[in-house]
């Protein structure tokens, strides 16, 4: 069974003038376990909306959303929050680190919510930081004391450390220079290959598209092309 299965997804928003805007139009998509996929398209094509619906952060106007065998459209807010906690990792363009927490505390946050012991949290974060090339000297720093690349590495560590089935990465290289972005993408691909974590990116970055093994092209809320890169 597919890890992600979307059927006939329609999403309609209202703009500030209460005019309906169709963000997604009859989207059908299946993603298998272990994929390293990118959803590509110009700004306004529906990429972020699609990822938010897969992640249960937004609900479709109509259609079915199944992730890891659960129909997300049938879950209430608390059930969705618990599902995300146990199954999903998120990497956001703006990092979304908690300003008052240190890098280590940010990375531990999901494990804390999951009830993992202090000792195990420290050990798992330490190992994740090591694999992502985050220096030990950065553990006690807060987000405003880190560079953009360092913050994004911490955000990736936070997403990976809870061993989720699926990681959704929304424009994760948009605020990074090309060298930092390339290094981080290589690390994520390595995690995909070593740990079998499924990744779905939204992007218009050629570096992400080149590394993705599957490229899904979105335009005006519709899938225009879906091909394997290799």
C-alpha positions as CSV (number, residue, x, y, z in Angstrom):
1,X,0.0,0.0,0.0
2,X,1.2,3.5,-0.8
3,X,2.5,5.7,2.1
4,X,0.6,8.7,0.7
5,X,-2.5,8.4,-1.4
6,X,-4.4,11.5,-2.6
7,X,-7.6,11.1,-4.5
8,X,-9.4,13.9,-6.4
9,X,-8.1,16.7,-4.1
10,X,-9.7,20.1,-4.6
11,X,-8.7,23.0,-2.4
12,X,-10.5,26.4,-2.7
13,X,-9.5,29.4,-0.6
14,X,-11.1,32.8,-0.4
15,X,-8.8,35.8,-1.0
16,X,-9.0,39.0,1.1
17,X,-11.9,40.1,-1.1
18,X,-13.8,36.9,-0.5
19,X,-13.2,35.8,-4.1
20,X,-12.8,32.0,-4.4
21,X,-9.3,30.9,-5.5
22,X,-8.7,27.3,-6.5
23,X,-5.3,26.2,-5.2
24,X,-5.5,22.6,-6.1
25,X,-7.7,21.1,-8.9
26,X,-8.4,17.3,-9.0
27,X,-5.0,16.2,-7.7
28,X,-4.4,12.5,-7.7
29,X,-1.0,11.3,-6.2
30,X,0.5,8.2,-4.7
31,X,3.9,8.1,-3.0
32,X,5.6,4.9,-2.0
33,X,7.7,4.2,1.1
34,X,11.3,5.3,0.7
35,X,10.8,7.8,-2.1
36,X,12.9,11.0,-2.5
37,X,10.5,13.1,-4.4
38,X,10.1,16.8,-5.4
39,X,7.0,18.7,-6.2
40,X,8.2,21.5,-8.5
41,X,6.5,24.5,-9.9
42,X,6.4,28.3,-9.9
43,X,5.1,30.4,-7.0
44,X,1.4,30.1,-6.7
45,X,1.2,26.7,-8.3
46,X,-0.1,25.0,-5.2
47,X,3.1,23.3,-3.9
48,X,2.9,24.4,-0.3
49,X,-0.8,23.8,-0.2
50,X,-0.2,20.2,-1.4
51,X,2.4,19.6,1.3
52,X,0.2,21.1,4.0
53,X,-2.7,18.8,3.0
54,X,-0.4,15.7,3.0
55,X,0.9,16.8,6.4
56,X,-2.6,17.3,7.9
57,X,-1.8,21.0,8.4
58,X,-4.7,21.9,6.1
59,X,-7.8,20.1,4.9
60,X,-9.0,19.8,1.3
61,X,-12.2,21.2,0.2
62,X,-13.0,17.8,-1.2
63,X,-11.2,14.5,-1.8
64,X,-9.4,11.8,0.2
65,X,-6.1,12.0,1.9
66,X,-4.5,8.8,3.2
67,X,-1.1,8.8,4.9
68,X,0.4,5.7,6.5
69,X,-3.0,4.0,6.3
70,X,-5.0,6.8,8.0
71,X,-7.6,8.9,6.3
72,X,-6.6,12.4,7.5
73,X,-9.9,13.9,6.5
74,X,-11.7,11.8,9.1
75,X,-9.5,12.9,12.0
76,X,-10.3,15.7,14.4
77,X,-7.7,18.4,15.4
78,X,-6.3,16.5,18.4
79,X,-6.1,13.2,16.4
80,X,-4.3,15.0,13.6
81,X,-1.8,16.6,16.0
82,X,-1.1,13.1,17.5
83,X,-0.8,11.6,14.0
84,X,1.7,14.3,13.0
85,X,3.7,13.8,16.2
86,X,4.0,10.0,15.7
87,X,4.5,9.8,11.9
88,X,5.7,13.1,10.3
89,X,8.6,15.4,10.2
90,X,8.5,19.0,8.8
91,X,11.3,21.2,7.4
92,X,10.1,24.7,6.8
93,X,11.6,27.4,4.5
94,X,11.7,29.8,7.5
95,X,13.2,27.1,9.8
96,X,10.4,27.6,12.5
97,X,12.8,27.1,15.4
98,X,11.6,28.2,18.8
99,X,13.6,31.4,19.7
100,X,13.9,30.8,23.4
101,X,15.2,27.3,23.1
102,X,18.8,26.3,22.3
103,X,19.7,24.3,19.2
104,X,19.7,21.1,21.2
105,X,16.4,21.9,22.9
106,X,14.8,22.7,19.5
107,X,16.0,19.4,18.1
108,X,14.8,17.5,21.2
109,X,11.3,19.1,21.2
110,X,9.4,16.4,19.2
111,X,11.0,13.7,21.4
112,X,10.0,15.6,24.5
113,X,6.4,15.6,23.2
114,X,6.6,11.9,22.5
115,X,7.7,11.2,26.1
116,X,11.2,10.0,25.4
117,X,13.5,10.0,28.4
118,X,16.0,12.8,28.9
119,X,19.0,10.5,28.5
120,X,17.7,9.0,25.2
121,X,16.8,12.5,23.9
122,X,20.3,13.7,24.5
123,X,21.9,10.7,22.9
124,X,19.7,10.7,19.8
125,X,20.1,14.5,19.2
126,X,23.9,14.2,19.7
127,X,24.0,11.4,17.1
128,X,21.8,13.3,14.6
129,X,23.9,16.5,15.0
130,X,27.1,14.4,14.4
131,X,25.6,12.9,11.2
132,X,24.5,16.4,9.9
133,X,27.8,18.0,10.7
134,X,26.5,20.3,13.4
135,X,29.4,21.2,15.8
136,X,29.0,20.4,19.5
137,X,29.8,24.1,20.2
138,X,26.5,25.0,18.7
139,X,24.3,22.9,21.0
140,X,23.8,25.7,23.6
141,X,23.2,28.5,21.1
142,X,19.8,30.0,20.4
143,X,18.5,30.4,16.8
144,X,19.5,34.1,16.6
145,X,23.1,33.1,17.3
146,X,23.2,30.6,14.4
147,X,23.6,31.2,10.7
148,X,20.9,30.4,8.2
149,X,22.6,27.2,7.2
150,X,23.1,26.2,10.9
151,X,19.5,26.9,11.7
152,X,18.3,24.8,8.8
153,X,20.6,21.9,9.9
154,X,19.0,22.1,13.3
155,X,15.6,22.0,11.7
156,X,16.5,18.9,9.7
157,X,17.8,17.3,12.8
158,X,14.5,18.0,14.6
159,X,12.6,16.4,11.7
160,X,14.8,13.3,11.6
161,X,15.5,12.6,15.2
162,X,12.0,11.2,15.9
163,X,12.4,8.6,13.1
164,X,9.3,9.7,11.2
165,X,7.8,7.7,8.3
166,X,7.7,10.8,6.1
167,X,9.4,14.2,6.0
168,X,7.8,17.1,4.2
169,X,10.3,19.8,3.3
170,X,8.8,23.1,2.0
171,X,11.4,25.0,0.0
172,X,14.2,24.0,2.4
173,X,17.0,25.6,0.4
174,X,15.3,28.9,-0.4
175,X,17.2,30.9,2.2
176,X,20.5,29.2,1.8
177,X,23.5,29.9,-0.4
178,X,24.2,27.2,-3.0
179,X,27.1,25.5,-1.2
180,X,25.2,25.2,2.1
181,X,22.0,24.1,0.3
182,X,23.9,21.5,-1.7
183,X,25.6,20.0,1.4
184,X,22.3,19.8,3.3
185,X,20.5,18.1,0.4
186,X,23.3,15.5,0.1
187,X,22.9,14.8,3.9
188,X,19.1,14.4,3.5
189,X,19.6,12.1,0.5
190,X,22.0,10.1,2.6
191,X,19.5,9.8,5.4
192,X,16.9,8.7,2.8
193,X,19.2,6.0,1.5
194,X,20.6,4.8,5.0
195,X,17.4,5.0,7.0
196,X,14.7,4.7,4.3
197,X,12.9,7.9,5.4
198,X,10.5,9.1,2.7
199,X,11.0,12.7,1.6
200,X,8.7,15.0,-0.3
201,X,10.0,18.4,-1.2
202,X,8.3,21.4,-2.6
203,X,10.7,23.5,-4.6
204,X,11.7,25.6,-7.6
205,X,15.4,25.0,-6.8
206,X,17.2,23.2,-9.6
207,X,19.5,21.5,-7.1
208,X,16.6,19.8,-5.4
209,X,15.1,18.8,-8.7
210,X,18.3,17.3,-9.9
211,X,18.7,15.2,-6.7
212,X,15.1,14.0,-6.5
213,X,14.5,10.5,-7.9
214,X,10.9,11.5,-8.8
215,X,9.9,14.9,-10.1
216,X,6.2,16.0,-10.0
217,X,5.5,19.2,-11.9
218,X,2.6,21.3,-10.6
219,X,1.1,24.3,-12.4
220,X,-2.2,26.1,-11.6
221,X,-3.0,23.5,-9.0
222,X,-2.8,20.5,-11.3
223,X,-0.1,17.9,-11.9
224,X,1.2,18.5,-15.3
225,X,4.1,15.9,-15.3
226,X,5.3,13.1,-13.1
227,X,8.5,11.3,-14.0
228,X,11.4,9.4,-12.5
229,X,14.7,11.2,-12.7
230,X,16.7,8.0,-12.6
